[in-house]
Amino acid sequence: MTATPQQLAEAVDTNPTLRLLGAYSRDWVLPLFTTHLETIDGSVSAEWFHERVAETIDALPNMTGDRTPAEHCKKWVEDRWLETEMDAGRLRYRLSAYSLRALQFVREIVDGETTVTTARLESIAHAVHTLADMTNPDRRVQVRRIDREISRLKKQRDDIKSGRTRLSTVEEQQQQLREILAMTRTLPADFRQLRTLVEDRHQRVARRAMADGPTKAELVEDYLHEHDLLGDTPEGRSYQGFSRLLTSKQAQSIPDDIDQILSQEFAREHMTVTERAQLETMFSTLLAAQLRVQQSYVKWTASLRRFLTRSTHEKHRRLLALTDRALSAGAEWVERHPGPAVIDSDVLGIGTIDATDISQTQFWIDRGPQEVQVRAISPHADLPAADREALRLAAGTSPRVVARTVNRLIRERGAVTGSEVFDATPPDFQRLGALVSLLDLAITYGQVSDDIRDRVALQPAQERALHVALPHLRFDTPIMIGGHE
């Protein structure tokens, strides 16, 4: 509540999100953005998006004006509704954080979500509880609070074990699901905003380095100053907190909890396809957003490192300056004294040349193609151990070998599932390659069911076993490869 009434009034005209929501073209621009850009993880080519804009304009019944799709996009970039980037010399568009916030705001209004829910109150209570622990310097008070929490959890466990506690209702489960999706909905826009801030500051430092030619000490100072500014932004603090969460034990359990939720009856009967997809990709989406911000930081740091390690930068600049002065002096000389001229002294220190017409002087002669002999010597040494191991794994996880295991189990049992085939695979070959071969064979020769999920553990076991969730696979007929069973 720190914004003044004057600042609120000015935000209507200055904030890109509010200007998009109040624009005359919002009735067709918002659907255009959400249809073709919001679901894209990254950017789209300018040519492709111009075609989509043209199709949308042609479908409007009362569209007036002669602005081309490229001109529309240029204006949207100036209004900060779109952002641009260059990839292999080609222009690409992506939604800005302001447009993402506008779409999220409209979607919440349309969905009619209410903030007065049990799940929201529980989240508030947990946040207040955490803040009370953080602000209290007395460790004994915190210990007593934790002891009370332990007692409460023990009583809750005993009540659940004895059946005295009722199970949650479907409505309560749906409220908790909506609360999770609502809390994570704004994070991609925050990361997009931080990525834009990083790129803007990177371009600002780069422009100053190329235009003014600051010293290396000044450039490092600029970099550190801009880095501190990014850390003070709400997006920067959100990014730092999320990065710390990625290394905590709590983050390691999130994917397992999501798999457990999606495997329950609640997910199959009371969650929409969109909600299941959002929950399943929630953690990976946040990781991808964090990675893109990290890539911007790496790009920024790499540019600074290239500048600092370019030890001959000043020499190159001096050589270019001297060359420019020499060309200017030569042009002035030719203007004052036209016609042939002779320079007696060796100005450049490479010797003099006796030539009356410099255009006929040959400084290099092409002597034609040269004969080159290439000799290939085959080494007699054995393959390295790593290469031999890679070949062995590739052979042991190939579709032909997996098909033999499937056929052997079918002869023994009549029908076999994908997890049973993977368990019957030798431990050395229980790798990702065997799973890929198994999925490929099931799509062609077996049955694949998305309603049931199986879990298998990849080998060799490390400090923490890697579990993979895959659709339910079933084989009941032998597999024919190369005309043989």
C-alpha positions in Angstrom: 0.0 0.0 0.0 3.0 2.3 -0.6 1.7 3.7 -4.0 0.2 7.2 -3.8 -3.1 8.1 -5.6 -1.1 10.1 -8.1 1.1 7.1 -8.9 -1.9 5.0 -9.4 -3.3 7.5 -11.8 -0.1 7.7 -13.7 0.2 3.9 -14.0 -2.8 3.8 -16.2 -0.9 5.7 -18.9 2.6 4.4 -18.2 2.3 0.8 -17.3 2.3 -1.5 -20.4 0.0 -4.0 -18.7 -2.7 -1.5 -18.0 -2.3 0.2 -21.4 -2.8 -3.2 -23.1 -6.0 -3.8 -21.1 -7.3 -0.3 -22.0 -6.3 -0.3 -25.6 -9.0 -0.1 -28.4 -7.5 -3.2 -30.0 -7.5 -5.4 -26.9 -10.6 -7.4 -28.1 -8.5 -9.0 -30.9 -4.9 -8.5 -29.6 -5.4 -10.4 -26.4 -6.8 -13.5 -28.2 -4.0 -13.3 -30.7 -1.4 -13.2 -28.0 -2.9 -16.1 -26.0 -3.5 -18.3 -29.0 -0.1 -18.0 -30.8 2.4 -16.7 -28.2 1.4 -17.5 -24.6 1.8 -21.3 -24.9 5.1 -21.0 -26.8 8.2 -21.8 -24.7 10.6 -19.3 -26.2 10.1 -17.1 -29.3 8.6 -17.4 -32.8 9.9 -16.2 -36.1 8.8 -12.7 -37.3 7.6 -14.1 -40.7 5.4 -16.7 -39.1 3.8 -14.3 -36.6 3.2 -11.7 -39.3 1.1 -14.3 -41.1 -0.9 -15.0 -38.0 -1.5 -11.3 -37.5 -2.6 -11.0 -41.1 -5.1 -13.9 -40.7 -6.5 -12.4 -37.5 -7.0 -9.0 -39.2 -8.7 -10.5 -42.2 -11.2 -12.3 -39.9 -12.2 -9.0 -38.3 -15.5 -7.7 -39.7 -15.0 -4.0 -39.1 -11.3 -3.6 -39.1 -10.1 -0.2 -40.4 -6.7 1.2 -41.1 -3.9 0.4 -43.5 -1.3 -0.7 -41.0 0.6 -3.8 -42.1 1.3 -6.8 -39.8 4.9 -5.8 -39.5 3.9 -2.2 -38.5 1.5 -3.7 -35.9 4.3 -5.7 -34.4 6.7 -2.8 -34.5 4.1 -0.7 -32.5 3.6 -3.6 -30.0 7.4 -3.7 -29.5 7.4 0.0 -28.8 4.5 -0.4 -26.4 6.5 -3.1 -24.7 3.8 -5.7 -25.3 6.3 -7.8 -27.4 10.0 -8.4 -27.1 12.4 -9.1 -29.9 15.6 -11.2 -30.1 17.9 -12.2 -32.9 18.6 -15.8 -33.8 21.0 -16.6 -36.6 20.4 -13.1 -38.0 16.6 -13.5 -38.1 14.1 -11.5 -36.0 12.0 -13.3 -33.5 9.1 -12.3 -31.2 8.1 -13.3 -27.7 5.5 -12.0 -25.2 6.8 -9.5 -22.7 6.2 -9.9 -18.9 3.6 -7.1 -19.1 1.5 -9.0 -21.7 1.7 -12.2 -19.6 0.4 -10.4 -16.6 -2.5 -8.9 -18.6 -3.5 -12.3 -19.9 -3.3 -13.8 -16.4 -5.4 -11.0 -15.0 -8.1 -11.4 -17.6 -8.1 -15.2 -17.2 -8.6 -14.9 -13.4 -11.5 -12.6 -14.0 -13.1 -14.9 -16.6 -12.6 -18.0 -14.4 -14.2 -16.3 -11.5 -11.7 -17.5 -8.9 -12.2 -16.4 -5.3 -9.5 -15.8 -2.8 -11.6 -16.7 0.2 -10.9 -20.5 0.3 -9.8 -22.9 3.0 -6.6 -23.6 1.0 -5.8 -19.8 0.8 -6.4 -19.4 4.5 -4.1 -22.3 5.2 -1.4 -20.8 3.1 -1.8 -17.5 4.9 -1.6 -19.2 8.3 1.5 -21.1 7.3 3.1 -17.8 6.0 2.2 -16.0 9.3 3.6 -18.9 11.3 6.9 -18.8 9.3 7.2 -15.1 9.7 6.6 -15.4 13.5 9.5 -17.8 13.7 11.7 -15.6 11.5 11.1 -12.4 13.5 11.4 -13.8 17.0 15.1 -13.7 18.2 14.3 -15.9 21.2 15.4 -19.4 20.4 13.5 -20.9 23.3 10.3 -19.6 22.0 11.0 -21.1 18.6 11.9 -24.5 20.2 8.6 -24.5 22.2 6.7 -23.7 19.0 8.4 -26.6 17.2 7.6 -28.9 20.2 3.9 -28.0 20.0 4.0 -28.7 16.3 5.5 -32.1 16.9 2.8 -32.9 19.4 0.1 -31.8 17.0 1.5 -33.9 14.2 1.8 -37.0 16.5 -1.9 -36.5 17.5 -2.9 -36.1 13.8 -1.0 -39.2 12.9 -2.7 -41.2 15.7 -6.1 -39.9 14.6 -5.5 -40.8 11.0 -4.2 -44.2 12.0 -7.3 -44.9 14.1 -9.8 -43.6 11.6 -11.0 -40.7 13.8 -10.1 -38.1 11.2 -12.3 -37.8 8.1 -10.8 -37.8 4.6 -10.7 -34.6 2.6 -13.6 -33.9 0.3 -13.4 -33.5 -3.5 -14.1 -29.7 -3.0 -11.3 -29.3 -0.6 -8.9 -31.1 -2.9 -10.0 -28.9 -5.8 -9.4 -25.8 -3.7 -5.9 -26.9 -2.8 -5.2 -27.7 -6.5 -6.4 -24.2 -7.6 -4.3 -22.6 -4.8 -1.2 -24.4 -6.1 -1.8 -23.4 -9.7 -2.6 -19.8 -8.6 0.7 -19.5 -6.6 2.8 -20.7 -9.5 0.9 -18.8 -12.3 2.8 -15.5 -11.9 6.3 -17.0 -11.6 6.9 -17.4 -15.4 6.0 -13.7 -15.8 8.4 -12.8 -13.0 11.2 -14.7 -14.6 10.4 -13.2 -18.0 10.7 -9.8 -16.4 14.0 -10.6 -14.8 15.3 -11.9 -18.1 14.3 -8.7 -19.8 16.0 -6.7 -17.1 19.2 -8.7 -17.5 19.3 -8.3 -21.2 18.5 -4.5 -21.0 21.4 -4.0 -18.6 23.7 -6.2 -20.7 23.0 -4.1 -23.7 23.5 -0.9 -21.8 26.9 -1.9 -20.5 27.9 -3.2 -24.0 26.9 0.0 -25.7 28.9 2.1 -23.3 31.9 -0.2 -23.8 31.8 0.1 -27.5 31.0 3.8 -27.7 33.0 5.4 -24.9 35.7 2.8 -24.5 35.7 2.7 -20.7 38.7 1.2 -18.9 38.4 -2.4 -17.7 38.1 -1.2 -14.1 35.1 1.0 -15.0 33.5 -1.8 -16.9 33.8 -4.2 -14.0 32.3 -1.6 -11.7 29.4 -1.1 -14.1 28.8 -4.8 -14.1 28.8 -5.2 -10.3 26.6 -2.2 -10.0 24.0 -3.5 -12.4 24.2 -6.9 -10.8 23.4 -5.4 -7.4 20.5 -3.5 -9.0 19.0 -6.7 -10.3 19.2 -8.3 -6.9 17.1 -5.5 -5.4 14.2 -6.0 -7.9 11.2 -8.1 -6.9 11.9 -10.4 -9.8 15.6 -10.7 -8.7 14.6 -11.6 -5.2 12.1 -14.1 -6.5 14.7 -15.7 -8.7 17.3 -15.9 -5.9 14.7 -17.6 -3.6 13.7 -20.0 -6.3 17.3 -20.9 -7.0 17.9 -21.6 -3.3 14.8 -23.8 -3.3 16.1 -25.9 -6.1 19.0 -27.1 -3.9 16.9 -27.9 -0.9 15.5 -31.3 0.1 12.0 -30.0 -0.2 12.4 -29.5 -4.0 13.6 -33.0 -4.5 10.2 -34.4 -3.2 8.0 -32.1 -5.4 8.2 -34.3 -8.6 7.4 -37.5 -6.5 4.5 -35.7 -4.9 3.2 -34.6 -8.3 3.4 -38.2 -9.7 1.5 -39.4 -6.6 -1.3 -36.8 -7.2 -1.6 -37.7 -10.9 -1.8 -41.4 -10.1 -4.8 -41.0 -7.9 -8.5 -41.3 -8.7 -8.9 -37.6 -8.0 -6.7 -36.7 -11.0 -8.5 -39.0 -13.4 -12.1 -38.0 -12.5 -12.0 -34.5 -11.1 -9.1 -32.7 -12.9 -9.3 -31.4 -16.4 -6.8 -32.2 -19.1 -5.4 -28.7 -18.8 -5.0 -28.9 -15.0 -3.3 -32.3 -15.3 -0.9 -30.9 -17.9 -0.2 -27.8 -15.8 0.5 -29.8 -12.7 2.7 -32.3 -14.6 4.8 -29.7 -16.3 4.8 -27.2 -13.4 8.2 -28.0 -12.0 9.9 -28.5 -15.4 8.4 -25.2 -16.6 9.8 -23.3 -13.6 13.2 -25.0 -14.1 13.2 -24.0 -17.8 12.4 -20.4 -16.8 15.2 -20.4 -14.2 17.6 -21.8 -16.8 16.7 -19.1 -19.4 17.5 -16.4 -16.8 20.7 -18.2 -15.9 21.6 -18.3 -19.6 21.2 -14.5 -19.7 23.5 -14.1 -16.8 26.1 -16.4 -18.5 25.8 -14.4 -21.7 26.3 -11.2 -19.9 29.3 -12.5 -18.0 30.8 -14.0 -21.2 30.6 -10.6 -22.9 32.4 -9.0 -20.0 35.1 -11.8 -20.0 35.7 -11.4 -23.8 36.2 -7.7 -23.3 38.6 -8.1 -20.3 40.7 -10.8 -22.0 41.1 -8.8 -25.2 44.6 -7.5 -24.4 45.2 -6.0 -27.8 42.0 -3.9 -27.8 43.8 -0.6 -27.4 46.3 -1.5 -30.1 43.6 -2.4 -32.5 41.8 0.9 -31.8 45.1 2.8 -32.3 45.8 1.0 -35.6 42.3 1.9 -36.9 42.8 5.5 -35.9 46.2 5.7 -37.6 44.7 4.1 -40.8 41.9 6.6 -40.8 44.3 9.5 -40.4 46.5 8.1 -43.3 43.5 7.8 -45.6 42.4 11.3 -44.8 45.9 12.6 -45.4 46.2 10.8 -48.7 42.8 12.2 -49.9 43.9 15.7 -49.0 47.2 15.3 -50.8 45.6 14.0 -54.0 43.2 16.9 -53.9 46.0 19.5 -53.6 48.5 17.8 -55.9 46.7 15.7 -58.5 48.7 13.5 -60.9 51.6 11.0 -60.4 53.7 11.4 -57.2 56.9 9.9 -55.9 57.7 9.2 -52.2 61.4 8.9 -51.8 61.4 7.7 -48.2 60.3 4.3 -46.9 57.3 5.5 -44.8 55.9 2.1 -43.8 59.3 0.4 -43.5 58.6 -2.4 -46.1 60.8 -1.1 -48.9 60.1 0.9 -52.0 58.7 -0.2 -55.3 59.5 1.2 -58.7 56.1 1.5 -60.4 54.6 4.2 -62.6 51.1 2.7 -62.5 50.1 1.2 -59.2 47.1 -0.6 -60.7 49.4 -2.9 -62.7 51.4 -4.0 -59.7 50.9 -7.6 -58.6 51.5 -8.2 -55.0 50.5 -11.8 -55.2 50.4 -14.4 -58.0 48.1 -17.4 -58.2 50.4 -20.3 -59.1 47.5 -22.7 -59.7 46.4 -25.8 -57.7 49.0 -27.5 -55.6 49.4 -31.2 -55.3 48.6 -32.5 -51.9 49.1 -36.1 -50.8 47.0 -37.5 -48.0 48.1 -40.7 -46.2 45.7 -42.4 -43.8 47.4 -44.6 -41.2 45.1 -47.0 -39.4 46.0 -47.3 -35.7 46.6 -50.8 -34.4 45.8 -50.0 -30.8 42.6 -51.3 -29.2 39.5 -49.2 -28.7 39.5 -47.1 -25.5 37.6 -48.7 -22.6 35.0 -46.0 -22.7 34.2 -46.6 -26.4 34.0 -50.4 -25.8 31.6 -49.8 -22.9 29.4 -47.5 -25.1 29.2 -50.1 -27.9 28.3 -52.8 -25.4 25.5 -50.6 -23.9 24.2 -49.7 -27.3 24.0 -53.4 -28.4 22.5 -54.5 -25.1 19.7 -51.9 -25.2 18.9 -52.2 -28.9 15.3 -53.0 -30.1 16.4 -56.4 -31.3 17.7 -57.5 -27.9 14.7 -56.0 -26.0 12.4 -57.8 -28.5 14.1 -61.1 -27.6 13.4 -60.5 -23.9 9.7 -59.8 -24.8 9.4 -62.9 -26.8 11.0 -65.1 -24.2 8.6 -63.8 -21.5 5.6 -64.2 -23.8 6.5 -67.9 -24.3 6.8 -68.3 -20.5 3.7 -66.3 -19.4 1.5 -65.7 -22.4 1.5 -61.9 -21.8 3.9 -59.5 -20.3 4.0 -55.8 -19.2 6.7 -53.2 -20.0 7.8 -53.0 -16.3 8.2 -56.8 -16.3 10.3 -56.7 -19.4 12.5 -54.0 -17.9 12.9 -56.0 -14.7 13.9 -59.1 -16.7 16.6 -57.0 -18.5 20.1 -57.6 -17.1 21.0 -54.9 -14.5 23.9 -53.6 -16.6 21.4 -52.7 -19.4 18.6 -51.2 -17.3 19.3 -47.9 -18.9 17.4 -45.1 -20.6 18.2 -46.7 -24.0 16.4 -49.9 -23.1 13.3 -47.8 -22.1 13.3 -46.0 -25.4 13.5 -49.3 -27.3 10.7 -50.7 -25.1 8.4 -47.8 -25.8 9.2 -48.0 -29.6 8.3 -51.7 -29.7 5.1 -51.2 -27.6 3.9 -48.5 -30.0 4.4 -50.8 -33.0 3.7 -54.3 -31.7 2.0 -53.9 -28.3 -0.6 -51.8 -26.4 0.1 -48.4 -24.7 -2.2 -47.1 -22.0 -1.9 -43.6 -20.6 -4.5 -44.2 -17.8 -2.0 -46.3 -15.8 1.5 -45.3 -15.0 4.4 -47.7 -14.2 7.6 -46.8 -12.4 11.0 -48.4 -13.0 14.4 -47.6 -11.5 17.4 -47.0 -13.8 20.7 -48.7 -13.1 23.4 -48.5 -12.0 22.1 -47.1 -8.7 23.8 -43.9 -7.6 23.5 -42.2 -4.2 19.8 -41.5 -5.1 18.0 -44.0 -7.4 16.5 -42.4 -10.5 12.9 -43.5 -11.0 11.2 -43.1 -14.3 7.4 -43.0 -14.9 6.2 -44.4 -18.2 2.8 -45.4 -19.6 1.5 -49.0 -19.0 2.8 -51.2 -21.8 1.5 -54.7 -22.6 2.7 -57.4 -25.1 0.7 -60.5 -25.9 2.0 -61.5 -29.3 5.6 -62.3 -30.4 7.5 -59.5 -32.1 8.8 -60.2 -35.6 12.0 -58.3 -36.5 13.7 -58.9 -39.9 11.2 -61.7 -40.7 12.2 -63.8 -37.7 10.5 -64.0 -34.3 
